[in-house]
Amino acid sequence: MLEEKKNKLEAIRHSLSHLMSMAIQELYPQVGLGVGPAIENGFYQDYDLPEAIGLEILPKLEKRMKELIRKNIKFEQHNVDFKQAYKFYQHDLYKTALIDDLKSVGEKSVSFYKSGEFDNLCAGSHVKSSGQIQSDSWKLEKLAGAYWRGDEKNKMLTRIYGLAFATKQELDNYLKMMEEAEKRDHRKLGKELDFFHIDEIVGSGLPLWHPKGAILWRIIEDFWYKEHLKNEYQLVRTPHIGNKILWETSGHWGFYNESMYPPLEIGQTLKENQNKEKTKNSEQFLLKPMNCPFHVQIFKNKPYSYRELPLRWAECGTVYRYEKKGELSGLIRVRGFTQDDAHIICRADQVENELKKVIDFILFIYKSFGFEIESVNVYLSIRDQELKKYAGTNQGWEFTEKVLERVALEKGLNIKKDVGGAVFYGPKLDFKVKDAIGREWQCSTLQFDFNLPERFDMTFVNEKAEKERPYMLHRALFGSFERFIGVLIEHYAGALPVWLSPVQVKIVSVGAAHAEFCQKLADEFKQNDIRVEVDESDETVGNKIRKAVAEKVPYMLVVGDRETASDKLAVRDRGEKQTREIDKERFIKEVKEKIKNRK
């Protein structure tokens, strides 16, 4: 039933993209038609237009699309041969390229869908007629630029996005959620809360952390280190650059070099003979795109016995990847980021137990930061056996895929299989957590690696005194610090829990006469490991209070004549307009308790 509903909605979204193209073609008869699939929450279509368009065109297109819906236009599929298809699109290089793709994979004919006077290369599916689409359950949303085939070397096309749902209520709910999401945007809040900014002079995708943001990072990092030591991990550290040979050996250079920064060549001039001829030797270094090869080299530095396994090595290591500028997004997609990385090197008989421990650790992390672990969805990415791109043996893949699924089910995880989603070096579990308004975020990952143990010839000495290949697990709990902090900001709308707040208590001095008392009070809080700021600026009390509210500080104390003469504190809790009186020692105990219990 759910699958049927999903397919019906996809057909509606697909049909709406055709209706939009019909409306566009009436305005621009020679428009070039790029790709335009149905997507989650709606649809889009790319166009090569003769002129730039603005948002003002969207209401006009919507009006025409609704007129077409009322005409109850039929969507009819028919096949044509390649000669006819090329002739039909002789003036459209985009559709011609798509026909070339179909021909290259051995298709015998080309599928078209006709709706009224509009005929379009398309495999479907569609509604039977436009009258099946509710006119109030969709709307055109926004414009964007999109390179043809996603390649920056190609022409920039105009992309029009639309939203579409089964009912008006679902559309209204989504629009409310998007309105709330806009308020929670970590890029906006990060600036308002003075956590970070991205400076175009420094470089796109390279965040600069301000003092408050750096404190937030340090709080999370200290928590990370403490919990890893409790979970019997050992800490390692590796450099930011490494010889290109490492990534050639690992295979990453061959697979992913387009997303790596170009090699840095370092030369050395040497005197080689009596004639003092000079030759130049050089080495090529890369900004590290991942930490894995370094951890492998630590393993290979000495022999290991089966008794010493498992090895659990963890590192907060900053890596660098050359993401396309158009794909960068605040802290969520950056070019330099710090992975909370760990590699577990173990025997076959230890694999299942290690997987269970990592899953428990991931769920503990989510719970500690205030996410509902019951709503976590886990995607089991396995290989597509028809493809031949994978490292390792059939036996290894069968064992690891089965053990991943078995452990995930035993732990009661909500798992969904993603056939073909495995990377070339092994199957994996991807954990997606839901935030306060129901959006999914990819954070934790747990994956096998058949590639590195083979390519680097990793071995340990087993109980028979023979060399044996270990299993290697990659895992990250946050994914990256940048992304996780961005998710936290959006989840809490910037109002972070007391234990995470860079400033936990803001003391507002009514006037200069109260400044000394405020500083003494702040010193007492600091002695109790409470993070505090004093605002003794020459502004009105009202302005100071408004600033503290905007900073989303958990507690605000306004100190005037009455407070300096009393043993009580006037505390204004975040989100409240009224203050409450509380004994100073009780207040300190309350704050410390919330920090300790991460509430």
N, C-alpha and C positions, 0 to 999 in steps of 0.2 A: 504493500500500500504506500509506504514512504517512498519507495523507488519510483512508483508510478506517478506520485505527486511531483517528485523531483524532475522526472522526464517531461512532464506536462509543463512545468514552470520553465524549463530550459527551452522548450519549443516556443513558448510565449516570448521569451527574451530574444530568441533568435529571430522570430518573426518581426519583432519591433525594430531590430536593426535593419531589416529589409525595408520596412515602412519608412524609416528615417532616411535610408538611401534613396527611396522613391521621391521623398520630399526635397532632398538635396539636389537630385538630378533635375527636378523641375526648375530649380533656381540656377543650376550650373550644368547644362546639358553635356559638357565635355569633361565632367569630373572624372578623375582617376580613382578607382575603388581599391583600397588596400584591404587588409584583413579586418574582420569584425565579428568575433565570436560572442556567444553568450558567456557571461562570467558570473562569479558569485555576486549576488545583489543586483545584477542587471545585465548590461550589454555595452558594447562600444563598437565604433566603426572608424577606420582611418580613411581620410580623403586627401587627394591632391587637388587643391582648389586654385583657381586663377587669382584669388585675392585673399587677404587676411580677413577673418571674421571675428566678431566679438560675441559676448554673452547675449547681446540683444537679439541674436538670431534664434536663440533657443525657444522663446515663446512662439515665434512664427512657425518653426518646425513642428512644435507640439500641436499647434492649432491644425496644421495641415495633416499631421498623422492621425489626429482624432477624426478628421473628416474621412480619411481613408478607412479607418476602422468602421465607421458607420456605413460605409459602402459594402461591407461584408465581402471583401475581395478574397477570392480563393487562392490558395497556395498549391500549385500543381508541379509535381516533379516530372522531369523527362530527361532522357539521355541523348547526347549528341556525340558525333565522332570528333576526332581531334581537328580535322580540317575545318569543320563548321565552327568549332570553338575558337580556333585561332582567327577565323574570319570575323566572328562576332566581336572579338576584343582586339581587332587590329590596331585600334587607336589607344588601347589601354595597356601600357607596359607592365602594370602590376598584375593584372589578371593573366596576361600572357606568361609572366614568370611562374604563376601558380599552375597554369596548364602545363608548362615545361616540367614542373615537379611531378605532376601526376603521370606524365608520359615516361619520365625517367624511372619510375618504380613499376612500370609494366601495366598500368591501367589500360583497359580496352576501349573505354569511352569516358565521357565527362558528364557528371550530374549537374543539371540546372534546375532551379525553381522559378516558376513563372507566377507573378502576382499582378494581375491587370496587365498594363503595358510594360511592366518591369520584368526583365528576365535576367537571372543572375547565376553565375557559377557558384554552386553550393551543394553540399552533401546532406543538408538538413540537420536535425528535423525541424518541422514547422507545424503550426496549428493548421487545421483544415481550411479555416477562413478567418479573416481579421475580426469578424463579429464575435469570436470566442474570447477576445481580449477585453478586459474591463478598462474603460478609459480613465478611471480614477485610481488605478492601482500602479501607475508608472509615471515617471516624469524625467525629462532631460536634466542632467545634473551639472556638467561642467565641460570645459574645453581643455585640451592639452596638446603638446607637441609630441610626436613619436617618429623616430627614424624608421624608414622602411626596413623590415626584417630585424629591427632592433640594432642595426649597425650604424655607428656614428659617421661612417664614410658615405652612407646613403642619404637621400633627400629627406628633409624633415616634413612630415605630413601633419595634417590637422586631425586630431582625434576627438570625437564627441562621445561622452559617456552618458548613459541613461540608467536610471534605477527602475526595477520592475519586480513586483511581487504578486502573489496570488490574489490578495485582497487589498483594499484601501487601508484597512486597519494595520496590516503588516507594513505597508509603505509609511504610514504615519509613525509607527513605532520606530522604524529604522531612522526616519528623519529626526526624531527626538533623540535617538541614541547618537546620531552624528552631531547634533547640536551640543550634546553633553561632551562628546569626544573633542570637539573644538575647544571647549573650556579647559579640558584636561591636557591639551597638546603640550608635550614636554618641552618643545622648542620655545613656546611662548612662556610657559611657567619657569623654565630654566633661566630665562632672561630676567623675568620679574623677581624671582627668588635669589638672583645673583649667584647661581650655581656654576654656569659655564657659558661660553659663547664660541662660535666658530668664525674665525677671522679669515677673510678671503686672502689677505696678504700672507698669512701663515700657510694657508692651503685649505681647499675644500675637503671636508670629511676628517679634519684633524682638530678635535675639540680642545679648547683651552679651559682648564678648570680653575675657577675662582676660589678664594679661601673657603667659602661655605661648601662649595661642591667638593673640594679636596677633603674637607672634614668628613662629609658624607661617604666619600670613597673609602677613607681610612677606617671609618666605623665598620663598613661592610668587609673590608679586607682583614681587619683584626678578627672579626667574627669568623671569617673563612679559615684563617690560619689556626685559630683555636680549635675549631671543630674538626679540621683535618688531622691535627695531632691526636685528638681524642679518638679518631677513627683509624688510627695506626697507619697514617700516610707519612712518608718522609718527604721533606722539602728539598727541591733542587732549584738551581738558577742557571740560566743559559744566556749567551750574548744576543744582541739585537741583529747582528750580521753573521753570516757564515759563508764558507766557500761554496761556490755554485755546484761543486762536485757532489755535495750532500744531496741536493735536490735532483740532480741528474741520476744519482744512484737510487733514490727513493721513487723516481718516476714522476714526481710532482712537476718537474720542469717540462716534461713532455706533454703532460695533461693540462696543466694550469698556467703555463708561462704568460699567457695574455693577461692574467689577473695579478701577476707579480710585477714589482718595480724592476726596471732594467738593471742588469748587472753593473756593479761598480768595479772598474778595472784598476788594479793597483800594480804599478810597475816598479822594478828594482834594477838599478844599473850596477853591473859587476865588472871587475877587472879579471879577465880570464887567462891571459898569457903574457909572455915577456914583451910582446909588441904592444901591450896595453890596449888591445882592441876592446871596445865596449859593446856588450850585448844587453838586450833588455828582456828580462824575464817578467812575466806578469801573472797575476792571479785574478780571478773574477769572484767578487763577493756579492751576495744578495741580502737585502733587508729581509729578515726571515718572514715568510708567509705563514708558517706554522712551527710549533715547537718539537714535533715528533722526532725528526732525525737527530736532534741534539740528545734527547732522552735515550735514543738507541745507542748513541756513541758512549753515553755514560755506562750503559749496560755492557757494551763490548770492551770497556776498559779493563775488565778482569773476568776470570771464569766464575760461574755460579753453579752451585750444587742444587739438586732438587729440594734439598732440605731448606734452602734459603728463600724459596719461592712460597707465597707470592711476593713480588716487589710492587709497592704502590708509591709512585713518584709524582708529586704534585708541584705545580709552579703557576704563579700569576705572571704569565709571560706576554709581553706586548708584541704583536705581530702586525705586518703591514701588507695590505692588498690594494691593488690599483683598481678600485671599483669605478664604473662609469659615473661621470658627474651627475647625469640625470637620474641615477639610481640612489644617490646619497640622500639621507633623511635624518637630520638631527643626530641623535645618539644611536638610533636604531640601525642605520647603515652608514658606516664610516670607513675611512681608509687606514687608520691606525687604531687598533683596539687591543685590549688586554683580556686574553682568554684565561679563565680559571681552569687550567688544563691539568689533566692527570693521565698517566698511563699505568696500567696494571699488567704486569708480566707474570704469567702463571702457568701451572700445569693443567692438562686436560681435566683431571679429577678435581681441580679447584675452581673451574670456570663457573659452575652453577652457583656456588656459594658467593663468589665475588660479584656476580651479577645481582644477586639478592641484596648484598650489602650496598651496592651503588644505588639501586632503586630505593632502598630505605633512606639513604642519604639524600637523594633528590627530593623525596616527599617531605623529609624533615626540613629541608631548606625552604620549600614552598610554604609549609606551615609556619615556620619561624618568621617569614616576611609577610604573613597575613593573607595568603591565598588559600582558597578552598580546595583541598587536595581531592575531594570527591568529584570535582568538575574537571580534573586534569584528563586530557585526551592523549593517548599514546599511539603513535603511528609506527607499525612494524614494517620497515623497509627491507624487502627481500629482492633477490635477483629475478630477472626475466630469463628463464632458461633458454630461450631462443637466441639470446644475444651471446656473443663470445668475447666480451670485453673484460671478464672478471679474472682477478688474481686468485690463486689458491686452487684446491682440488674439489671435485664434486663431493667427496666424503667430508671435507672440512666445511663446505657450505651447508650440506644437509644437517650436520651435527649442530652448527652454530645457529642456524635458523630455527631448528626445533627447540634448542635449549632456550633461546630468547623468547619464543612464544610460550613455552611451558612455564618459565619463571614469571613472565608478565601475567599470565592467567592465575598462577598460584598467589601472586601478590594482589590480585583483584583489580588490575588496571583495566581501564576502558581502552581496549586496543582495536585498531583498524589496520588491516593489511594494505600495504602499498607495493604491489608487484611491479618490479622494475625501478623502484625508488632507491634501492641499495647503491652505494657508491662502488667503484670498481674493486675496492680492496676489502669489502665485507658488508654484512647486513648490520642493521642498526635499529635502535629505538629512539624516536624523537618525541620529546615531551612538550605538550602545548598547554600552557596555563591560561585560565580565563581571568580577566581583570574585573573590576567592580561593575562595569557596564556590559559584561558578557563577551568582550572581544578576546579572541585567542592570540597568544603570543608564543612563538617558538623560542624556547630557552634551553633546557637541558637536552643533552644527547648522550647516548651510550652505544658504542659501536665496536665491532670486531675489526681486526686488521690482519689479513693474510699477506699483504703486500710487503710491509717493512721487515717482518721476520725472515722472509725469503730473500729479499733483495740485499739485506745487510748480513745475511747468514747468521742470524741470532740463534744461539744454542745454549743449553745447560746440560750438565752431566746428570743423567738419571740414576735410578737405584741399581741399574745393571752396569754402571760405569760407562755407559754409551752416551754419545751426544744426541740430544733430542731438541726438536724445534718447540719453543714455547708458544702459548697463545698470548696475544696482545690485545688489550682493551683500551680504547680511547674513551674518555668521558669528560664532560664539562657540566657543571651544575648551573651556573648562571648563563652559560653560553659565552658571554663577554660582560665585563663590568659595565661598559658603556650602555649596551643594550638593556641590561637588567636594571640599571639605574633609570633609564628612560621609561621602562615599563613601570617601575615603582612610582615614579612621579605621576604617570597617567593613572595608575591604579588608585592612588590616594589623592588625586587632583592637587598634588603639591603639599597636602596636609599630612606630612609623614608622622608615623608613630613616635612617641616620646623618645624611644631608644635610638631611633635613626635621625632625629631632627638635629641639624648642625647647631642650632641654638635652641635649647630646651626651655630656658626662662629668659624673658626680656623684662628688664627693670626700667621703668620710665620715671625719671626724676621730674617732679612738678616744677622746681626752680633750682637756681644755683645753690641755695641754702641747704638743699637736700642731697647734693651730689656726694658729699663725704659719706653720709649714711648709706647711700646706694652702693658705693664702692666697697664699703666694709661688708655689706650684705652679699655682694657678688663674690668677694673673697671667701666668705663662708661656704657659699654654694660650690665654688671651685675646689675647696678642700674636701668636699663630698663627691667629687667627680661629676658635678652637674655643669653642663655647658651653659654659660650665661653671657648676656650682653647688657650693657647699661647705656641708655639713651639720655644723655645730659645736654643735648644740643639746645641752642637758643631758639627753640620753636615753641608754638603753643602746645599745651598738653593734648588738645584734640588732634593736632597733626601727628604728634608722636604716637598716639593710640592708633590712628588710622594706618600709619606705617607698620606698626607691630602686627595689626590685623592682616594687612596685605602680605606680610612676611610669613604668615601662617605659623607663628610660634605657638607651641602648645600651651604655655603659661605666660601671662603678662602680670606684672606687679606695678601698680602706680603708687609712688611714694611721695607723700606730702607731709604737712605738719602733723596730721593725725596719725599717720603710720610711724613717723619717727618717735612719737611719744607713746607708742603702744607695743605690746609684746606680740600682737597679732599681725598677720599679713593679709592684705586685701588682694585676693587672687582672682584674676579673670581667666577662665578656661577658654581655650580656642573654641570658637563657634557660639560662645555665650555673650550676652550683652551685660549681664549682671555680674557683680563680683561676689565672692564668698570670703568670709573671715576664717582663718585657720592659724593655729599655733605654728610657729616657725619650724620647730623640730618635727611636728607631725607632717608638715608640708615636705620637708626634706626626705622624710621616710617614705612618703607617698611617691615622690618622683623616683627615688632610688628603687623602690619596689617595681615600678613600671619599667624601668630600665632593665632590671634583673630578669623580669618575666617576659620581656619583649612585648609589652602591651601598648 
